[in-house]
């Protein structure tokens, strides 16, 4: 594989009827077959409104299923697709759109007014959640964009023309020390990064993860979008970060990552539930199991051998309490989890 496009074409053919994208509770799902077809439709539609190799396409939307085929479809044209933070002020939006040279913005209806107030110059605004008979003047709906595709559009030839050193995305800084800075990241770079992560933390086709961080942040783009394109993971989209706790047992992630603050909130929730357990015997058992787990972890962190008696206690604690607790949190099938911090604009 030399490009993300080639990677996507490979994984989308592995198990075409498997679910690739889903909402919480399976309100909506997209199989790999449907996903690949939408990528083709988006690429053709974007080409129909004038987007070509080397152009820049901006996205501004919440975590939603539509984001994926739109971003991936733009990549299949050889375009640079990137996201703008939904919380960005109009002046920041204007600067980023001008700096990136974006010709097209794909966004949700609720962000159209903000973009227009920014004064940014765009050729086309595509609204993903508008119907053709109610969309705002001067915008086109996603379906209208798709319908602009030329009948002779050469999808296969177009994505195969994408090169490893083509810029796949732009990651903009938060702009705390001046105007946001855009970092160009190529297909080759992102393939290297995804494979480097997988060499340490294995990722396989069908692994499950939630997408809840901003898609403008490299953390979500790498662990969800690009990991999916390379390895074929299943993404559960979480439109509001406050829904993460509810999404975890629904998704049952096999791989997962989060900033420390989310882990802290989960920890506080567990400790609060234990402290407020009304049954004295059950509360004591829960606290004992957590204490055993903490003590064992302290030995492991220090690189020490866990005493046999403690290991036996942990086995009992896991059977009696901890395994059920992991299942309740949604972590029963978790292979690995990571934590890290980087500034995310408010």
C-alpha positions as CSV (number, residue, x, y, z in Angstrom):
1,X,0.0,0.0,0.0
2,X,1.4,3.4,-1.0
3,X,-1.6,5.7,-0.3
4,X,-4.5,5.8,2.1
5,X,-6.8,5.3,-0.9
6,X,-5.1,2.0,-1.8
7,X,-5.4,1.0,1.9
8,X,-9.1,1.8,1.9
9,X,-9.8,-0.1,-1.3
10,X,-8.1,-3.2,0.2
11,X,-9.9,-3.2,3.6
12,X,-13.3,-2.4,2.1
13,X,-13.2,-5.6,0.1
14,X,-12.2,-7.9,3.1
15,X,-15.7,-8.4,4.4
16,X,-18.1,-6.1,2.4
17,X,-21.2,-6.9,4.5
18,X,-19.5,-6.2,7.9
19,X,-20.5,-3.0,9.6
20,X,-17.9,-0.3,9.3
21,X,-19.7,2.7,10.8
22,X,-22.5,2.9,13.3
23,X,-24.4,5.2,15.6
24,X,-25.0,4.5,19.3
25,X,-27.6,1.7,19.4
26,X,-27.3,1.0,15.7
27,X,-29.7,3.8,14.9
28,X,-27.8,3.9,11.6
29,X,-25.1,1.7,10.2
30,X,-23.0,1.6,7.1
31,X,-21.4,-1.6,5.8
32,X,-18.1,-1.6,4.1
33,X,-19.9,-2.2,0.8
34,X,-22.1,0.9,1.4
35,X,-19.2,2.9,2.7
36,X,-17.1,2.2,-0.5
37,X,-20.0,3.1,-2.7
38,X,-20.5,6.4,-0.9
39,X,-16.8,7.2,-1.2
40,X,-17.2,6.7,-5.0
41,X,-20.3,8.9,-5.1
42,X,-18.6,11.6,-3.0
43,X,-15.5,11.6,-5.1
44,X,-17.5,11.8,-8.3
45,X,-19.7,14.6,-6.8
46,X,-16.8,16.6,-5.6
47,X,-15.2,16.3,-9.1
48,X,-18.5,17.4,-10.5
49,X,-18.4,20.7,-8.6
50,X,-14.8,21.3,-9.7
51,X,-12.6,19.7,-7.0
52,X,-9.5,18.0,-8.4
53,X,-6.1,16.7,-7.5
54,X,-4.3,19.1,-5.2
55,X,-7.3,21.1,-4.2
56,X,-8.3,21.6,-0.5
57,X,-11.7,20.6,1.0
58,X,-12.7,21.8,4.4
59,X,-15.1,19.9,6.7
60,X,-16.9,21.3,9.7
61,X,-19.3,18.9,11.4
62,X,-19.9,16.9,14.6
63,X,-18.9,13.3,14.9
64,X,-21.3,11.6,12.4
65,X,-21.3,8.8,9.9
66,X,-21.3,11.2,6.9
67,X,-17.9,12.6,7.8
68,X,-16.1,9.4,6.9
69,X,-17.2,8.8,3.2
70,X,-16.9,12.6,2.6
71,X,-13.3,12.8,3.9
72,X,-12.3,9.6,2.3
73,X,-14.0,10.5,-1.0
74,X,-12.0,13.7,-1.1
75,X,-8.8,11.8,-0.6
76,X,-9.7,9.6,-3.5
77,X,-9.5,12.7,-5.8
78,X,-6.0,13.5,-4.5
79,X,-7.5,16.4,-2.7
80,X,-6.4,17.5,0.8
81,X,-9.3,17.1,3.2
82,X,-9.2,18.6,6.7
83,X,-11.5,19.6,9.5
84,X,-12.2,22.9,11.3
85,X,-13.0,23.0,15.0
86,X,-16.7,23.5,15.4
87,X,-16.1,26.0,18.2
88,X,-13.8,28.2,16.1
89,X,-14.6,31.9,16.1
90,X,-15.6,33.5,12.7
91,X,-12.2,35.3,12.4
92,X,-10.3,32.0,12.9
93,X,-12.6,30.3,10.3
94,X,-11.8,33.0,7.8
95,X,-8.1,32.8,8.4
96,X,-8.0,29.0,8.2
97,X,-10.1,28.8,5.0
98,X,-7.9,31.5,3.4
99,X,-4.7,30.0,4.5
100,X,-5.6,26.5,3.4
101,X,-6.9,27.6,0.0
102,X,-10.1,25.6,0.5
103,X,-12.4,25.9,-2.5
104,X,-15.2,23.9,-0.9
105,X,-16.6,23.6,2.6
106,X,-18.7,20.6,3.7
107,X,-20.6,21.4,6.9
108,X,-23.8,20.9,8.9
109,X,-26.6,23.4,8.5
110,X,-26.1,24.9,11.9
111,X,-22.6,26.2,10.9
112,X,-23.5,27.9,7.7
113,X,-24.3,31.3,9.4
114,X,-21.1,31.2,11.3
115,X,-19.1,30.6,8.2
116,X,-20.9,33.3,6.3
117,X,-20.2,35.8,9.2
118,X,-16.6,35.0,8.9
119,X,-16.5,36.6,5.5
120,X,-14.5,33.6,4.0
121,X,-14.5,33.3,0.3
122,X,-15.7,29.9,-0.9
123,X,-16.8,28.5,-4.3
124,X,-19.3,26.0,-2.7
125,X,-20.8,25.2,0.7
126,X,-22.2,21.7,0.8
127,X,-24.6,21.1,3.7
128,X,-24.7,17.4,4.8
129,X,-28.0,17.5,6.8
130,X,-30.2,19.6,4.6
131,X,-33.0,18.5,2.3
132,X,-33.1,19.9,-1.2
133,X,-36.3,21.8,-0.7
134,X,-35.2,23.5,2.6
135,X,-31.5,24.1,2.2
136,X,-30.2,27.7,2.6
137,X,-29.7,29.8,-0.5
138,X,-26.2,29.7,-1.9
139,X,-25.6,26.2,-0.6
140,X,-26.0,22.8,-2.1
141,X,-27.1,19.6,-0.3
142,X,-24.9,16.5,-0.2
143,X,-27.3,14.7,-2.6
144,X,-27.2,17.7,-5.0
145,X,-23.4,17.6,-5.0
146,X,-23.4,13.8,-5.7
147,X,-25.9,14.4,-8.5
148,X,-23.4,16.8,-10.2
149,X,-21.1,13.9,-11.0
150,X,-20.2,13.4,-14.7
151,X,-21.4,10.1,-16.2
152,X,-17.8,9.4,-17.5
153,X,-16.0,10.1,-14.2
154,X,-13.1,7.6,-13.9
155,X,-13.0,6.7,-10.2
156,X,-10.5,3.9,-10.6
157,X,-8.0,5.9,-12.6
158,X,-8.4,9.0,-10.3
159,X,-7.7,7.3,-7.0
160,X,-4.8,5.3,-8.5
161,X,-3.3,8.6,-9.6
162,X,-2.9,9.7,-6.0
163,X,0.8,9.7,-4.9
164,X,2.4,8.9,-1.5
165,X,3.7,12.4,-1.2
166,X,0.4,14.1,-1.9
167,X,-0.8,16.0,1.1
168,X,-3.7,14.1,2.7
169,X,-4.7,16.5,5.4
170,X,-3.9,19.7,7.3
171,X,-3.8,19.8,11.1
172,X,-4.2,23.3,12.4
173,X,-2.9,24.4,15.8
174,X,-5.2,26.1,18.2
175,X,-3.8,29.5,17.5
176,X,-2.9,30.4,21.1
177,X,0.3,32.1,20.1
178,X,-1.0,33.9,17.0
179,X,-2.8,32.6,13.9
180,X,-3.3,28.9,13.7
181,X,-0.5,27.0,11.9
182,X,-1.3,24.4,9.4
183,X,0.8,21.2,9.4
184,X,0.8,19.3,6.1
185,X,0.7,15.6,6.4
186,X,1.1,13.2,3.5
187,X,-0.4,9.8,2.7
188,X,3.1,8.2,3.2
189,X,3.4,9.9,6.6
190,X,0.0,8.7,7.8
191,X,0.6,5.2,6.6
192,X,3.9,5.2,8.5
193,X,2.3,6.5,11.6
194,X,-0.6,4.0,11.6
195,X,1.7,1.1,11.0
196,X,4.1,2.3,13.7
197,X,1.3,2.4,16.2
198,X,0.1,-1.1,15.2
199,X,3.6,-2.5,15.6
200,X,3.4,-1.6,19.3
201,X,-0.4,-1.8,19.9
202,X,-1.8,-4.3,17.4
203,X,-4.9,-3.3,15.4
204,X,-6.9,-5.8,13.3
205,X,-9.8,-5.8,10.9
206,X,-13.0,-5.6,13.0
207,X,-11.5,-3.9,16.0
208,X,-14.0,-1.5,17.6
209,X,-13.4,2.1,18.8
210,X,-15.5,5.2,19.5
211,X,-15.0,8.5,17.7
212,X,-15.9,11.3,20.0
213,X,-13.0,13.8,19.9
214,X,-13.0,16.6,17.4
215,X,-12.1,15.4,13.9
216,X,-9.9,18.5,13.6
217,X,-7.6,17.0,16.2
218,X,-5.0,14.5,15.0
219,X,-5.9,12.2,17.9
220,X,-9.3,11.4,16.5
221,X,-8.1,11.5,12.9
222,X,-5.3,9.0,13.5
223,X,-7.0,6.5,15.9
224,X,-10.3,6.5,14.0
225,X,-10.3,7.7,10.4
226,X,-6.8,6.7,9.3
227,X,-6.6,3.5,11.4
228,X,-9.9,2.5,9.9
229,X,-8.7,3.1,6.4
230,X,-5.6,1.1,6.9
231,X,-6.8,-1.8,9.2
232,X,-10.6,-1.9,8.8
233,X,-11.8,-1.0,12.3
234,X,-15.4,-0.5,13.2
235,X,-16.2,3.1,14.3
236,X,-19.1,4.0,16.7
237,X,-19.6,7.8,16.2
238,X,-20.5,9.7,19.3
239,X,-21.9,13.2,18.4
240,X,-21.6,14.6,21.9
241,X,-18.5,13.9,24.2
242,X,-20.9,13.8,27.2
243,X,-22.3,10.6,25.7
244,X,-19.0,8.7,25.9
245,X,-19.8,6.8,29.1
246,X,-23.1,5.6,27.5
247,X,-21.4,4.8,24.2
248,X,-18.7,2.5,25.7
249,X,-20.9,-0.4,26.7
250,X,-22.8,0.0,23.4
251,X,-19.6,-0.1,21.3
252,X,-17.7,-2.6,23.5
253,X,-14.4,-1.2,22.2
254,X,-11.5,-3.6,21.6
255,X,-9.1,-0.6,21.3
256,X,-9.6,2.8,22.9
257,X,-7.8,6.0,23.7
258,X,-8.7,9.1,25.6
259,X,-7.3,12.2,27.3
260,X,-6.6,11.8,31.0
261,X,-9.7,13.9,32.0
262,X,-12.1,11.3,30.6
263,X,-10.3,8.5,32.4
264,X,-10.5,10.6,35.6
265,X,-14.3,11.0,35.2
266,X,-14.7,7.2,34.7
267,X,-12.6,6.6,37.8
268,X,-14.6,9.1,39.9
269,X,-17.9,7.4,38.7
270,X,-16.7,4.0,39.8
271,X,-15.4,5.2,43.1
272,X,-18.7,7.1,43.7
273,X,-20.8,4.0,42.9
274,X,-18.7,2.0,45.4
275,X,-18.9,4.6,48.1
276,X,-22.7,4.9,47.7
277,X,-23.4,1.1,47.6
278,X,-26.1,0.7,50.2
279,X,-25.3,-3.0,51.0
280,X,-22.4,-3.1,53.5
281,X,-21.2,-6.5,52.5
282,X,-21.3,-5.7,48.8
283,X,-19.6,-2.3,49.3
284,X,-16.8,-4.0,51.3
285,X,-16.3,-6.6,48.5
286,X,-16.2,-3.9,45.8
287,X,-13.6,-1.9,47.8
288,X,-11.5,-5.0,48.5
289,X,-11.4,-5.9,44.8
290,X,-10.4,-2.4,43.8
291,X,-7.7,-2.3,46.5
292,X,-6.3,-5.6,45.4
293,X,-6.2,-4.3,41.8
294,X,-4.4,-1.1,42.8
295,X,-1.8,-3.1,44.9
296,X,-1.1,-5.5,42.1
297,X,-0.8,-2.6,39.6
298,X,1.8,-0.9,41.9
299,X,4.0,-4.0,41.7
300,X,3.7,-4.2,37.9
301,X,4.5,-0.5,37.5
302,X,7.6,-0.8,39.6
303,X,8.7,-3.8,37.5
304,X,8.4,-6.1,40.5
305,X,7.2,-9.7,40.6
306,X,3.6,-9.9,41.9
307,X,3.6,-12.0,45.1
308,X,1.8,-15.4,44.6
309,X,-0.7,-14.6,47.3
310,X,-1.6,-11.3,45.8
311,X,-1.9,-12.8,42.3
312,X,-4.3,-15.4,43.8
313,X,-6.3,-12.6,45.5
314,X,-6.4,-10.7,42.2
315,X,-7.7,-13.8,40.4
316,X,-10.5,-14.0,42.9
317,X,-11.2,-10.3,42.8
318,X,-11.4,-10.4,39.0
319,X,-13.8,-13.4,39.0
320,X,-16.0,-11.9,41.7
321,X,-16.0,-8.2,40.9
322,X,-13.5,-6.7,38.4
323,X,-14.6,-8.6,35.3
324,X,-18.2,-7.6,35.8
325,X,-17.1,-4.0,36.4
326,X,-15.2,-4.0,33.1
327,X,-18.2,-5.3,31.3
328,X,-20.4,-2.6,32.8
329,X,-18.0,0.1,31.7
330,X,-17.9,-1.5,28.2
331,X,-14.3,-2.7,28.5
332,X,-14.9,-6.5,28.7
333,X,-13.3,-7.1,25.3
334,X,-10.6,-4.3,25.5
335,X,-7.2,-5.4,24.1
336,X,-5.4,-2.1,24.8
337,X,-6.1,1.4,25.9
338,X,-4.0,4.6,25.8
339,X,-4.1,8.0,27.4
340,X,-2.4,11.2,26.4
341,X,-2.9,14.9,26.6
342,X,-2.6,17.7,24.0
343,X,-4.4,21.0,23.8
344,X,-7.9,20.9,22.3
345,X,-9.6,24.3,21.8
346,X,-12.6,24.8,24.0
